[in-house]
Amino acid sequence: MKIINAVRIRVWLPICMLIFLLSLMSSIVWLNYSEQSQNLIQQSQLSFVNAMSGLARDIERHVQRGENLEVERLFKLRNIDTHFELLLGLDDQHVIQFSSKSKFIGHDIKALPRPLSAATLSEVQKVHKPTVHYDAQSKRLIGYFPFARTPKNDELRPIVVGVIYGEYTLQQDFYRIDQQIVKKSLVFLFFICLMLGFLAFFIHIYVLKPISQLISATQLIGLNTDVTKLEIHGAGEFASLANNFNSMAKLLHLQVRDLRQAKTNSHEKQLLLESFLNAIPDLFFVVKQDSTITQFHTANPEALYTSPTHFLGKKMTEVLPLTVANLLERALKECIKKQTLSEIQYELDIMGQTRHFEARLSPIKAYESVAVVVRDITEHKHQEELIFKHAFYDSLTGLPNRYLVLERLSQMIIESKRTRGQIAVMFIDLDDFKKVNDSTGHETGDKLLIDAAKRLQGALREQDTVGRLGGDEFIILLKSIRDQSNVVPIANNLVKLFQSPFCIDQKEFSVSLSLGIAMYPNDADSPQELLSKADSAMYNSKRQGRNTFSFYTEKMSEILARRLQLESMMQSALERNEFSVFFQPQFDLKTKKLLGAEALLRWNSNRLGPISPAEFIPVAEQNGYIVEMGKFVLREALANAQTWQQDLPYPLRIAINLSPRQFRDVRLLHDLQKFMANNVDPKVQIELEITEGLLLSGDDSVKSTLYQLHDLGFMLAMDDFGTGYSSLSYLRQYPFDVLKIDKSFVQDMGHDSGIQLVNTIISMAHGLGLKVVAEGIETEEQMELLTKLGCDVGQGFYLGKPMPSNVFDELITHFRSLSVGS
């Protein structure tokens, strides 16, 4: 039994509406007040900061020139703004030198009616940064802004000599907001009263009155009294209810009559059957043996192929397309002959769309007819096609995926065994695609992959297969090949095809390809083995400098096995303590003083021995393990720096590389803050080295992260400057402190052009206020030339090779003794 909850509408509906409207009004007024208040505070704070900052700059300029009268004039001009309640100029002893109210000049801040915060004044003078806060109780902004002068004997070090203190009142502005809110509240209240009056009238006429009439009518039915048909005016829910009531009254009358006539039982069965048929979305037909349609039923007339007047009493061949009609007639004959259920599927074009149907035929023995149930299975067919497409095709490029490619390769092998032909399997990897993806984002990378797929499809025969294995890896299957000589021109054409740049969103990207080729049956006779050997050949093309192709040889399998071995051993190398951090010293080229070191990762495998970073770093970048390696380097480098700083009388600098993948790790900032809090003395200068490729996209998130790192106190260095795009805009747009010249430029200083180029880079960096570090110094001549050109810091084998932490300890001890001796 269903439970109906009832209330008195006449009482509760107006109360609920009143509560709702008052709550709505209160919420709108409060939100409006809050928004205006916040906007007022934010705009006033911006005006206050701009005014005070400008005043501080002007006073700083006039104080340095000794123009005190001009300073007093600026205070008076600024005091014209009624928002400024108080302006004070304090010297470094917190004595008032200038004031918008002359009675305070010459007094200590303790003489003011409202004492200022001496601690805040001292902190502002110490860090030389302004501070502003809002006092909600007094509705005023209070700010401390430092100003400085530069003594003649030391033009490079500003000395803080005073602070400008200002009070900026917002009371009048808040008063105006309060007046506006009161006016709006009164308007809202008026409209609420008006709306409640209208609702009361509407509810009485169009809700309560119709309900009363329906209650009276239902009471008459309960008393078995003849009910007068309700007269309906208008439309809506009560009109539907009245219609339903009239229908109910009529039905009751018919049922009483049918009971008297002993026909109630058959009538109920008929209603039950109609209800079942209407609840089923299928179409029902009754067809004679000669395919004449005699009856039909549908809950949705729009699902019919044509209107009932066109098919009732007619044969299927006269109504349906010939192919469909013949299919149904054959199924009809089979159903009648075997007296069993038959089932067929067919298609029809309905309103310009192809629809799929399933027909089930069941014989009606007593009437020599057949019942046909037709169901629309279009959506089911589309789902099957979608599942097939997702299972066998790449969702981005529409190319066959790995599963379908291997299936086709299996079929090609079977056919080639019969015809004794050969098959070429080409494994393709796009060169520098990762750089495009990292620098411009995945959306641009996806567009480039789609264009690359189109280029590959357009360059091959229709009988060949192009598939995507994932990422930037593609595969091509060439069948009916006589020998390798047939494959060479195709491979050459593909390499040349990708030498033309891709144009994505009005930008050009140069992405070549590396191609590896394996032949059936010479190299292998199974799909997986052919694919693996083509992959090995592709890696050989990468090692040859990319933008080329290679045929598989046995030696390539050894190289691939080495790569797979490194990748597998890398996963547990940290747990086995096989990784260590070496430190390459960095020296001040003018004083030859040890400044610090660059932290470099080294791997000494228990099974393979020392492994070059040039070999394992690219593997780690590709599989993502570089993030864990980077955390290890950070932890070890910072822990050692804490110990070494205690042995040096001056700040120690530790340079640490951040790979692009590590830089994009969402936990990078959290990890750095944790490591700094646990390990690093404030005197240690941490320099984070970033490559140019990371900045290519101009992504706001990259810029935001760099500024957050800089705000945390890290020095930022652009690494390997000159090897990439070398855009000056990066140095101006991002908060870099250091520029590192790549060792290739240092090695090229044997020529005048090389010297001039290095000199230009150093001059440009110094002009932007950046320190310059030269990498790869291997001779005394290079060091002396860089010193002459004004390079700040040097690093290289001549100055010191990368060394374990214990050896660097000895170097620290040596320079500490030199410092003590001097």
Residue pairs with C-beta under 8 A, 6 or more apart in sequence:
9 203
9 207
9 208
9 211
10 203
10 208
13 203
14 196
14 199
14 200
14 203
17 196
17 199
18 192
18 196
21 192
21 195
21 196
22 192
25 185
25 188
25 189
25 192
28 188
29 181
29 184
29 185
29 188
32 181
32 184
33 177
33 181
36 177
36 180
36 181
37 174
37 177
40 170
40 173
40 174
40 177
41 134
41 141
41 170
44 83
44 141
44 168
44 170
44 173
45 132
45 134
45 141
48 83
48 132
48 141
48 143
48 166
48 168
49 130
49 132
49 143
51 78
51 81
52 130
52 132
52 143
52 145
52 164
52 166
53 130
53 145
55 74
55 78
55 87
55 145
55 164
56 130
56 145
56 146
56 147
56 164
57 147
58 74
59 71
59 74
59 89
59 98
59 147
59 164
60 147
60 148
60 149
62 68
62 70
62 71
62 74
63 71
63 147
63 149
63 161
63 162
64 149
64 150
68 98
71 89
71 98
72 98
75 87
75 89
75 98
75 99
75 100
76 100
78 84
78 87
78 100
79 87
79 100
82 172
83 168
83 169
83 170
84 100
84 166
84 167
84 168
84 169
85 140
85 167
85 168
85 169
86 99
86 100
86 101
86 165
86 166
86 167
87 98
87 99
87 100
87 164
87 165
87 166
87 167
88 96
88 98
88 99
88 100
88 104
88 109
88 112
88 116
88 164
88 165
88 166
89 96
89 97
89 98
89 99
89 147
89 162
89 163
89 164
89 165
90 96
90 97
90 109
90 121
90 162
90 163
90 164
90 165
91 97
91 161
91 162
92 125
92 160
92 161
92 162
94 108
94 109
94 116
94 118
94 121
95 106
95 107
95 108
95 109
96 104
96 105
96 106
96 107
96 108
96 109
97 105
97 106
97 162
98 105
99 105
104 111
104 112
109 115
109 116
109 118
109 121
116 165
120 131
120 144
121 144
121 163
121 165
123 131
124 130
124 131
124 144
124 145
124 146
124 163
125 146
125 160
125 162
125 163
126 160
128 146
128 148
128 158
128 160
129 146
130 143
130 144
130 145
130 146
131 143
131 144
132 141
132 142
132 143
132 144
133 141
133 142
133 143
134 140
134 141
134 142
135 141
135 142
138 169
139 169
139 170
139 171
139 174
140 167
140 168
140 169
140 170
140 171
141 166
141 167
141 168
141 170
142 165
142 166
142 167
142 168
143 164
143 165
143 166
143 168
144 163
144 164
144 165
145 163
145 164
145 166
146 160
146 162
146 163
146 164
147 160
147 161
147 162
147 163
147 164
148 158
148 159
148 160
148 161
149 158
149 159
149 161
150 157
150 158
150 159
151 159
206 236
206 238
207 238
210 238
210 241
210 242
211 238
213 230
214 230
214 238
214 241
214 242
214 245
217 227
217 228
217 230
217 245
218 245
220 226
220 227
221 227
221 249
221 252
227 249
229 246
229 249
230 242
230 245
230 246
232 239
232 242
232 243
232 246
255 264
255 267
258 264
258 267
277 284
277 297
277 299
278 299
279 299
280 299
281 299
281 300
281 303
281 375
281 376
282 373
282 374
282 375
283 296
283 297
283 298
283 303
283 304
283 373
283 374
283 375
284 295
284 296
284 297
284 298
284 371
284 372
284 373
284 374
285 293
285 295
285 296
285 371
285 372
285 374
286 293
286 294
286 295
286 296
286 364
286 367
286 369
286 370
286 371
286 372
287 293
287 294
287 316
287 332
287 369
287 370
287 372
288 294
288 368
288 369
288 370
289 332
289 336
289 368
289 369
289 370
290 315
291 315
291 316
291 317
291 325
291 328
291 329
291 332
292 313
292 314
292 315
293 311
293 312
293 313
293 314
293 315
293 316
293 319
294 312
294 313
294 369
295 312
296 304
296 308
296 311
296 312
298 304
303 376
305 311
305 319
305 320
305 348
305 350
306 319
310 319
311 319
316 325
316 328
316 329
317 325
317 326
317 329
319 325
320 328
320 348
321 348
323 346
324 346
324 347
324 348
327 344
327 346
328 344
328 346
328 359
328 372
331 342
331 343
331 344
331 359
331 361
332 342
332 361
332 370
334 342
335 341
335 342
335 361
335 362
335 363
335 370
336 363
336 370
339 363
339 365
340 363
341 360
341 361
341 362
342 360
342 361
343 358
343 359
343 360
343 361
344 358
344 359
344 361
345 356
345 357
345 358
345 359
345 377
346 356
346 357
346 359
347 354
347 355
347 356
347 357
348 354
348 355
348 357
349 355
354 378
355 376
355 378
356 376
356 377
356 378
356 380
356 381
357 374
357 375
357 376
357 377
358 374
358 375
358 377
359 372
359 373
359 374
359 375
360 372
360 373
360 375
361 370
361 371
361 372
362 370
362 371
362 373
363 369
363 370
363 371
364 370
364 371
391 403
392 400
392 401
392 403
392 404
392 407
393 399
393 400
393 401
393 404
394 400
394 401
394 467
394 468
396 446
396 449
396 450
396 468
397 449
397 450
397 453
397 468
398 453
399 453
399 457
399 466
399 467
399 468
399 474
400 408
400 465
400 466
400 467
400 468
401 467
401 468
401 469
402 467
402 469
402 470
402 475
404 467
405 465
405 467
405 469
405 475
405 477
406 527
406 528
406 531
408 465
408 477
409 423
409 425
409 477
409 527
409 530
409 531
410 527
412 423
412 477
412 479
412 520
413 423
413 520
413 525
413 526
413 527
415 421
415 479
416 422
416 423
416 479
416 520
416 521
421 479
421 480
421 481
421 482
422 481
422 482
422 483
422 519
422 520
422 521
422 522
423 477
423 478
423 479
423 481
423 519
423 520
423 530
424 476
424 477
424 478
424 481
424 486
424 487
424 490
424 517
424 518
424 519
424 520
425 475
425 476
425 477
425 478
425 517
425 518
425 519
425 520
425 530
425 531
425 534
426 475
426 476
426 477
426 478
426 487
426 491
426 494
426 515
426 516
426 517
426 534
426 549
427 473
427 474
427 475
427 515
427 516
427 517
427 518
427 531
427 534
427 535
427 537
427 538
428 456
428 473
428 474
428 475
428 476
428 494
428 513
428 514
428 515
428 516
428 538
429 472
429 473
429 474
429 513
429 514
429 538
429 542
430 448
430 449
430 452
430 472
430 474
430 498
430 511
430 512
430 513
431 511
431 512
431 513
431 514
431 542
431 546
431 547
432 510
432 511
432 512
433 445
433 448
433 449
433 471
433 472
433 511
434 472
434 622
435 693
435 696
436 444
436 445
436 448
436 509
436 511
437 444
437 445
438 660
438 661
438 664
438 693
438 694
438 697
439 693
439 694
439 695
439 696
439 697
440 507
440 509
440 696
440 697
441 697
441 699
444 504
444 505
444 507
444 509
447 504
447 505
448 502
448 504
448 509
448 511
449 468
449 472
451 502
451 504
452 472
452 474
452 498
452 502
452 511
453 466
453 468
453 474
455 497
455 498
456 466
456 474
456 476
456 494
457 466
459 493
459 494
459 497
460 466
460 476
460 478
460 490
461 478
463 479
463 480
464 476
464 477
464 478
464 479
465 475
465 476
465 477
466 474
466 475
466 476
467 474
467 475
467 476
467 477
468 474
468 475
469 475
475 531
475 534
476 494
478 487
478 490
481 487
481 519
484 517
484 519
484 551
487 517
487 519
487 551
491 515
491 517
491 549
492 549
494 513
494 515
494 549
495 512
495 513
495 515
495 547
495 548
495 549
498 511
498 512
498 513
498 547
499 512
499 547
501 508
501 509
501 510
501 511
502 508
502 509
502 510
502 511
503 509
512 546
512 547
513 547
514 538
514 539
514 541
514 542
514 546
514 547
514 548
514 549
515 537
515 538
515 541
515 548
515 549
515 550
516 533
516 534
516 535
516 536
516 537
516 538
516 539
516 540
516 541
516 549
516 550
516 552
516 556
517 534
517 537
517 549
517 550
517 551
517 552
518 524
518 530
518 531
518 533
518 534
518 537
518 551
518 552
519 551
519 552
520 530
523 529
523 530
523 533
523 552
524 530
524 532
524 533
532 560
533 552
533 556
533 557
534 552
535 560
536 552
536 556
536 557
536 559
536 560
537 549
537 550
537 551
537 552
537 553
537 556
538 550
539 556
539 559
539 560
539 563
540 550
540 553
540 556
540 559
541 548
541 549
541 550
543 559
544 550
550 556
563 619
565 608
566 608
566 611
566 615
566 616
566 619
567 619
567 623
569 605
569 607
569 608
570 616
570 619
570 620
570 623
570 625
571 625
573 579
573 603
573 605
574 628
574 629
574 632
576 606
578 603
578 604
578 605
578 606
579 601
579 602
579 603
579 629
579 632
580 601
580 602
580 604
580 636
580 804
581 599
581 600
581 601
581 602
581 632
581 633
581 636
581 637
581 640
581 805
582 599
582 600
582 601
582 602
582 802
582 803
582 804
582 805
583 597
583 598
583 599
583 600
583 637
583 640
583 802
583 803
583 804
583 805
583 808
584 597
584 598
584 600
584 795
584 800
584 801
584 802
584 803
585 594
585 596
585 597
585 795
585 799
585 800
585 803
585 808
585 811
586 594
586 595
586 596
586 597
586 598
586 653
586 655
586 773
586 793
586 794
586 795
586 799
587 593
587 594
587 595
587 793
587 794
587 795
587 799
587 800
588 595
588 792
588 793
589 774
589 783
589 786
589 787
589 791
589 792
589 793
589 794
590 787
590 792
593 650
593 815
594 648
594 811
594 812
594 815
595 652
595 653
595 793
596 652
596 653
596 654
596 655
596 685
596 687
597 653
597 654
597 655
597 808
598 654
598 655
598 656
598 657
598 689
598 795
599 633
599 636
599 637
599 654
599 655
599 656
599 657
600 613
600 657
600 802
601 613
601 617
601 629
601 632
601 633
602 610
602 613
602 802
603 610
603 611
603 613
603 616
604 610
604 611
605 611
617 626
617 659
620 626
620 629
621 659
621 660
621 661
624 661
626 659
626 661
626 662
627 661
627 662
627 665
630 658
630 659
630 662
630 665
631 671
633 656
633 657
634 656
634 671
634 672
634 675
635 675
635 679
636 805
637 654
637 656
638 654
638 675
638 676
638 679
638 680
638 684
638 686
639 679
640 654
640 805
640 808
641 652
641 654
641 679
641 680
641 681
641 684
641 686
642 679
642 680
642 681
642 684
644 652
644 808
644 809
644 812
645 651
645 652
645 681
645 683
645 684
646 681
647 812
647 813
647 816
648 812
648 815
648 816
648 819
649 816
649 819
650 819
651 683
651 684
651 685
652 683
652 684
652 685
653 684
653 685
653 686
653 687
653 715
654 684
654 685
654 686
654 687
655 687
655 688
655 689
655 717
655 773
656 686
656 687
656 688
656 689
657 689
657 719
658 668
658 688
658 689
658 690
660 691
660 693
660 694
662 668
663 690
663 694
663 702
663 705
665 671
668 705
669 705
669 708
669 709
669 712
672 709
672 712
672 714
673 712
676 686
676 712
676 713
680 686
685 715
686 713
686 714
686 715
687 714
687 715
687 716
687 717
687 737
687 738
688 709
688 714
688 715
688 716
688 717
689 717
689 718
689 719
689 740
690 706
690 716
690 717
690 718
690 719
691 718
691 719
691 720
691 724
692 718
692 719
692 720
692 721
692 723
692 724
692 725
692 726
692 727
692 730
693 724
694 702
695 702
695 730
695 734
696 725
703 733
703 734
706 716
706 734
706 735
707 735
709 716
710 716
710 735
710 737
715 737
715 738
716 734
716 735
716 736
716 737
716 738
717 736
717 737
717 738
717 739
717 740
717 773
718 730
718 731
718 736
718 738
718 739
718 740
719 740
720 740
720 742
720 775
721 739
721 740
721 741
721 742
721 761
722 741
722 742
722 744
722 745
722 757
722 761
723 742
723 744
728 764
730 736
731 739
731 764
731 765
731 768
731 770
732 768
736 770
737 770
737 771
738 770
738 771
738 772
738 773
739 761
739 765
739 770
739 771
739 772
739 773
740 772
740 773
740 774
740 775
741 758
741 761
741 762
741 772
741 773
741 774
741 775
741 791
742 775
742 776
743 775
743 776
743 796
744 776
745 754
745 757
745 758
745 761
746 758
746 774
746 775
746 776
746 777
746 778
746 782
746 786
746 796
747 776
747 778
748 754
748 757
749 755
749 758
749 782
749 785
749 786
755 785
755 789
758 774
758 786
758 789
758 791
759 789
761 772
762 772
762 789
762 790
762 791
763 790
765 771
765 772
766 772
766 790
771 792
771 793
772 790
772 791
772 792
772 793
773 791
773 792
773 793
773 794
773 795
774 786
774 791
774 793
774 794
774 795
774 796
775 795
775 796
776 795
776 796
776 797
777 783
777 786
777 794
777 795
777 796
777 797
777 798
777 799
778 796
778 797
778 798
779 798
780 798
782 796
782 798
783 794
783 798
783 799
786 794
787 794
800 811
803 811
